[in-house]
Amino acid sequence: MALNGSNLTASTSYSSPILDVLDPTPSRFDDPPIELLEAELPVVDHDQVPLSVLVSRVVQACYAEMTEMAETLPSMSDSARKRKLADFVVAWKKQVVKLYAVTKWSRDADIVQKCMNITGFLMDQNRQFDDAIHGLTYARDSLDGARLRNHDLLTSLDVLTTGSYRRLPVIIKKSIVPPPRLTDQDVSKILSDLEILTRYRLRMTEIIPVEMSNYRICKCCIFTFGLLSLTPRETVDGRVWFTVHNLFETSICLRGGNQDDGWFFVHVEFLFTVGGDRTGLQEFPRKPTGVLKEHLATEADNRLGCYLPMPEPEQPPDPNLPPIPERPKLPEDVVDAPLVRIYNFLQMMSRSYQLEILWYQAERLRSLGWGDFLKVEMSRDRKTLSVSYWIRPARPPTRFQLPSFGGILKIGLQTTPHPMLEGTRLNVVWEPAPLVLGIALTVESTMSAPDGLFVDAQDLDFERLIRMVIETHTRALFREFALRLRHNPVFSLPGAVAVVEEANSQALHVHLCADEIVVVTIEPRTGKISLRDTGDLGAAGRGPRFLAISEKLNENPTVLLEALTRLRRNTIVELAEQKANYLGLQTFRQRNFPREEFIKFGPTVHSLLYIQLTPFPTHYLVLVVTDTDLRYALISVKFVPNSMYQSLVMEDIGWLDVERICARGREARAQKSAREPGFGGPGADLSRFRLETLVLRELYTYCCARVAHTKVEKQLKRLNIPYSHVHTPSPSAPINAVGTSHPSTLGRLHSVPSHAIPALLIHSSDVLCDSAARDAAMPNIRVVPLAWWAPGANAKGPKVVTCVKLRHVQQLVGRRIAVATASSSRGVLRPSRRIVYDAHEAVVCFLSDEVDGCMDEFREEWESVSKIVVIAREGVNSRQYGEEKQWDDVRLLSFDLQTVEFTYALDYTLSISCKDQLLTGGSYNLHFGRLPSQDEAHNHRPNPHEEAEPFLHTVLRQGRLADALPALVSVLRDTVPVLEVLARISAHAVPKAAGWWRVMFNPSGSAGRGVARHALDFRVLSGSRVALLDASESLFRSAPQLQQEVQSRTQDAVVGFRPIPGLSRAIADAVAAGRGRGTVAGVDIGIVCGAADVVVVGEALWAGIARGSGLSGDVVVKMEDS
């Protein structure tokens, strides 16, 4: 059996491989196995792709796009990132589903492949049938010409002359017998002769383009290996090498040694270097290979042999075939120039090759994240590459419509027309689109290409070209932006706007205020405007704001000036608010003022920041932001009554002179106003919006002090106290009578801007007219608010200090004062929290924690201090009373302006302090004590005068203090002997007045022991006398009244005191005991004696009374009023 496709002949030696495995039966018609039939089928893989390759490419494409997203997503906005991720997921989900479907379909790939193999087998059979038919047809047509032999004249002559064949036919000899091989020497000789001929023709007859004048006919140097070294040996190749800089290097060779023999192409190498991303470099080899080389060789040979005659054909042409066209012939008087034609051809090929490389790089750049913003187009003739950048997606029509692209970069093959030599170059043209980002560029910016914008064959980098164009375009846009900004008064200062280059990119630096600079950039890839901050700490909180502004600008770039102006105002307010918060101040950007209230700030106000004064909630320090400066105002507000939304109105407004208030702050700003080089060197004018923390602090403190100052003035007006202002020339003015400075203890309550606040000068005769110690102060008194800002100051706010200079210097004494004096080298003491005393200058400073009511507080404090000073000076000065009354034991123990302590007799002490000077007219706290004895470390002995403190307090409040104090001391000294007597008798004494003690008792065996029936009075009289009287008798009744009262008492023994039994005898014994010691006089109801003799007389009188009444031991009595 013969199958289709088998070449069967009459020979019986052929055996098909299929027939060999069949069952050897005589019929030989059994079917072969299916496996053998499939093995005979041809494998057809046309338009087939392995599944592994498909999966690999899908994975690689997905990975490449994910890598690109990882590089580009950080520079996108949050919404753009989300949109990009969503598009990526949707697109690749479709691809994965398709791949999944293909994978499912690949399960039947074997069946499909078998079908395709069968189809290929059938098509091969049809082809064989067609070939057989064509072969038979050709045989039939050619048999007519093969009937007669060709005439062989040489063979006929040989047969006729010799009778036999002497040679083979030439056709057989040429086709069968090989020619003799050339030796190396023959080849070298031929090539050397060819080089000589080439050199001759190049120098004598050939027309060589100037660009190809750099040629060489060189001998190749090869090395032969010896035993110990390499020996160079020269060889020749018969070629001429032409090198054209940045274009190509080619070699050609002569076809032969005849004059009409032309040249043939050998090789070419294009002289270029691919720069930038070298991915895909293997697609563009410098030395073409394969089909490209064949194409170049064919075209080059055609141009080299354009006018050469066609070679004679070995066989006559087929008359049925179309004739071969004849080559063109040179006109007369025209010389052939094949080297010029090959130069024109290779030049065009080199430029086209470079243009294709740039096109490939542009497409590669689109796949690396530029795809949505870059459009690449190649002309049909492949001679012009057009790239549009900053492509914008189509948007609905708006009032301001931006162009759909930013500009076009065109790279085209430009040929210079010439009769023979064509000049070809890659021309680069940049055409920016009109109104890009709302800017109409000038003609100069549009027509002038950037320096270096050309195609460099040694650095073929399309990304470099497009980035250069974009940088030039960005620079031109920024210059126009800067010009527009400088024409605005807000950014008209020198150095406020500058175009700088940073990190190989252009940026527009706009100085907002202080050290705040906003950087405006244009993203090279997308052409979108973005704003950022130069600082690392400010950018964190301002990122969302800058992003929102950037989105608005990209929608309408014409609002850049408005956006930057608004950003500048917000930045100024933010910086001021940040510094205020750093200082712990309460700030507000809006207050509920009616619209007409804002007119009070002026017509140029744009932004406001209200800083509430913590001590005074109805007062605000207002920062007023204008176009050219930062102004400051102090306002007071009040609520509008019956308003729905608690509207506010300004009661008062005052503008602050920062130069005068914060002289030191201005110097600090001037020192920091110079900026680093590179920004443009802004001058001092740029520091007008530089608000230092120290300046804000001083302004705030000044406002607090000014409000406190005003409140003090209102208090003085309310009290009808005239005042005047005293300006302090400097913070370090010396202390004088007016009190222009403060003691060092108040230094922490003093602030630098205090010199800007005038002091209030009042007269002591006006404010202390009702004071009991008005003569203790000098005429002038100074009132100044303090501690509006100082470390450690009261958190309640400002204080008010009132400085009074005393007429007499009174040194403070006491243990606590001694410790304070040792720690203070200036003699400045602070006996209490609210009083500071300068002992050297006799200046007392009264500190008020509250501004409201500070004058009332001062008057109260002054009343207390002045009385204590008078007591210390007038009342206990031993030298004043020592000679007259012999009070040598009266001495001052301590004095600290709040309390004075002294001894009035022996070891008896009295401590006096004042209280409630304005509410009750002034009262005192009297504390009596005893000095410890030599054997005691502390005093534990009581002072009996403590029981009579209410009565002694009354003595001190009677009359002038200078007169009342000696009277009090006299009473105390006179009652000391009385207290000694009372301490020795066995009875309980009760004070009845300042110099009056009453001893109440019952006789022994009395039934009514619960109520005292008898009493003995000890009364201090004038002239240091003491009277010991029966309390049942009155000193102001007559004798009849006395007898009548005695009778009534006898009848009613229950009411009142009864006469002391045995009083007459006791009086006689007491007079006898005191006779010879001093003045002692006995009367009917008692005894009168000197204060010095009361101890002896009193003990004797009490002893007689005790005997007459039968008293023994202590008598416990009940106090009663009499």
Stockholm file with secondary structure:
# STOCKHOLM 1.0

chainA/1-1122         MALNGSNLTASTSYSSPILDVLDPTPSRFDDPPIELLEAELPVVDHDQVPLSVLVSRVVQACYAEMTEMAETLPSMSDSARKRKLADFVVAWKKQVVKLYAVTKWSRDADIVQKCMNITGFLMDQNRQFDDAIHGLTYARDSLDGARLRNHDLLTSLDVLTTGSYRRLPVIIKKSIVPPPRLTDQDVSKILSDLEILTRYRLRMTEIIPVEMSNYRICKCCIFTFGLLSLTPRETVDGRVWFTVHNLFETSICLRGGNQDDGWFFVHVEFLFTVGGDRTGLQEFPRKPTGVLKEHLATEADNRLGCYLPMPEPEQPPDPNLPPIPERPKLPEDVVDAPLVRIYNFLQMMSRSYQLEILWYQAERLRSLGWGDFLKVEMSRDRKTLSVSYWIRPARPPTRFQLPSFGGILKIGLQTTPHPMLEGTRLNVVWEPAPLVLGIALTVESTMSAPDGLFVDAQDLDFERLIRMVIETHTRALFREFALRLRHNPVFSLPGAVAVVEEANSQALHVHLCADEIVVVTIEPRTGKISLRDTGDLGAAGRGPRFLAISEKLNENPTVLLEALTRLRRNTIVELAEQKANYLGLQTFRQRNFPREEFIKFGPTVHSLLYIQLTPFPTHYLVLVVTDTDLRYALISVKFVPNSMYQSLVMEDIGWLDVERICARGREARAQKSAREPGFGGPGADLSRFRLETLVLRELYTYCCARVAHTKVEKQLKRLNIPYSHVHTPSPSAPINAVGTSHPSTLGRLHSVPSHAIPALLIHSSDVLCDSAARDAAMPNIRVVPLAWWAPGANAKGPKVVTCVKLRHVQQLVGRRIAVATASSSRGVLRPSRRIVYDAHEAVVCFLSDEVDGCMDEFREEWESVSKIVVIAREGVNSRQYGEEKQWDDVRLLSFDLQTVEFTYALDYTLSISCKDQLLTGGSYNLHFGRLPSQDEAHNHRPNPHEEAEPFLHTVLRQGRLADALPALVSVLRDTVPVLEVLARISAHAVPKAAGWWRVMFNPSGSAGRGVARHALDFRVLSGSRVALLDASESLFRSAPQLQQEVQSRTQDAVVGFRPIPGLSRAIADAVAAGRGRGTVAGVDIGIVCGAADVVVVGEALWAGIARGSGLSGDVVVKMEDS
#=GR chainA/1-1122 SS CCCTTCCCCSCSCCCCHHHHTSCCCSSCCCCCCHHHHHHHSCCCCTTCCCHHHHHHHHHHHHHHHHHHHHHHGGGSCHHHHHHHHHHHHHHHHHHHHHHHHHHHHGGGHHHHHHHHHHHHHHHHHHHHHHHHHHHHHHHHHHTGGGSSCCCCHHHHHHHHHHSSCCSCCHHHHHHHSCCCCCCHHHHHHHHHHHHHHHHHHHHHTCCCCGGGCCEECCEEEEEEECSSSEEEEEEECCCEEEEETTTEEEEEEESCSSTTCCEEEEEEEECCCBCSCCTTGGGSCSSCCHHHHHHHHHHHHHHHTTTSCCCCCSSCCCTTSCCCCCCCCCCTTCCCCHHHHHHHHHHHHHHHHHHHHHHHHHHHHIIIIITTTEEEEECTTSCEEEEEESCCCCCCCCSSCCCSCSEEEEEEEEEECCSSCCEEEEEEEEEECTTBTTBCCCHHHHHCCCTTCSCCTTCBCHHHHHHHHHHHHHHHHHHHHHHHHHTSGGGCSTTSEEEEEETTEEEEEEEEETTEEEEEEECTTTCCEEEEESCTTTHHHHHHHHHHHHHHHHHCGGGHHHHHHHHHHHHHHHHHHHHHHHTTCEEESCCCCCGGGGGGGCTTCCEEEEEEETTEEEEEEEEEECSSCEEEEEEEEEECTTCTTCCEEEEEEEECCHHHHCHHHHHHHHHHCCCCTTTTCCCGGGGGGCCCHHHHHHHHHHHHHHHHHHHHHHHHHHTTCCCEEECCSSTTCCCCTTCCSCCGGGGGGCCGGGGGSCEEEEEHHHHSTTCTTGGGEEEEEEEEEECSSCTTCCTTCCEEEEEEEESSCCCCBSHHHHHHHHHCTTCEEEEETTEEEETTTTEEEEEESCSTTHHHHHHHHHHHHHHHHHIIIIISCHHHHHHHHCCTTCEEEEECSSEEEEEEETTEEEEEEEECTTTSSCEEEEEEEECCCTTCSSCCCCCGGGGGHHHHHHHHTSSCHHHHHHHHHHHHHHHHHHHHHHHHSSBCEEEEETTEEEEEECCTTCSCTTSCCEEEEEEEETTTEEEEEETTSCTTCCHHHHHHHHHHHHHCCSSSCCCCTTHHHHHHHHHHHHTTTSCEEECSSEEEEEGGGHHHHHHHHHHHHHHHHTCCSCBCCCCCCC
#=GC SS_cons          CCCTTCCCCSCSCCCCHHHHTSCCCSSCCCCCCHHHHHHHSCCCCTTCCCHHHHHHHHHHHHHHHHHHHHHHGGGSCHHHHHHHHHHHHHHHHHHHHHHHHHHHHGGGHHHHHHHHHHHHHHHHHHHHHHHHHHHHHHHHHHTGGGSSCCCCHHHHHHHHHHSSCCSCCHHHHHHHSCCCCCCHHHHHHHHHHHHHHHHHHHHHTCCCCGGGCCEECCEEEEEEECSSSEEEEEEECCCEEEEETTTEEEEEEESCSSTTCCEEEEEEEECCCBCSCCTTGGGSCSSCCHHHHHHHHHHHHHHHTTTSCCCCCSSCCCTTSCCCCCCCCCCTTCCCCHHHHHHHHHHHHHHHHHHHHHHHHHHHHIIIIITTTEEEEECTTSCEEEEEESCCCCCCCCSSCCCSCSEEEEEEEEEECCSSCCEEEEEEEEEECTTBTTBCCCHHHHHCCCTTCSCCTTCBCHHHHHHHHHHHHHHHHHHHHHHHHHTSGGGCSTTSEEEEEETTEEEEEEEEETTEEEEEEECTTTCCEEEEESCTTTHHHHHHHHHHHHHHHHHCGGGHHHHHHHHHHHHHHHHHHHHHHHTTCEEESCCCCCGGGGGGGCTTCCEEEEEEETTEEEEEEEEEECSSCEEEEEEEEEECTTCTTCCEEEEEEEECCHHHHCHHHHHHHHHHCCCCTTTTCCCGGGGGGCCCHHHHHHHHHHHHHHHHHHHHHHHHHHTTCCCEEECCSSTTCCCCTTCCSCCGGGGGGCCGGGGGSCEEEEEHHHHSTTCTTGGGEEEEEEEEEECSSCTTCCTTCCEEEEEEEESSCCCCBSHHHHHHHHHCTTCEEEEETTEEEETTTTEEEEEESCSTTHHHHHHHHHHHHHHHHHIIIIISCHHHHHHHHCCTTCEEEEECSSEEEEEEETTEEEEEEEECTTTSSCEEEEEEEECCCTTCSSCCCCCGGGGGHHHHHHHHTSSCHHHHHHHHHHHHHHHHHHHHHHHHSSBCEEEEETTEEEEEECCTTCSCTTSCCEEEEEEEETTTEEEEEETTSCTTCCHHHHHHHHHHHHHCCSSSCCCCTTHHHHHHHHHHHHTTTSCEEECSSEEEEEGGGHHHHHHHHHHHHHHHHTCCSCBCCCCCCC
//
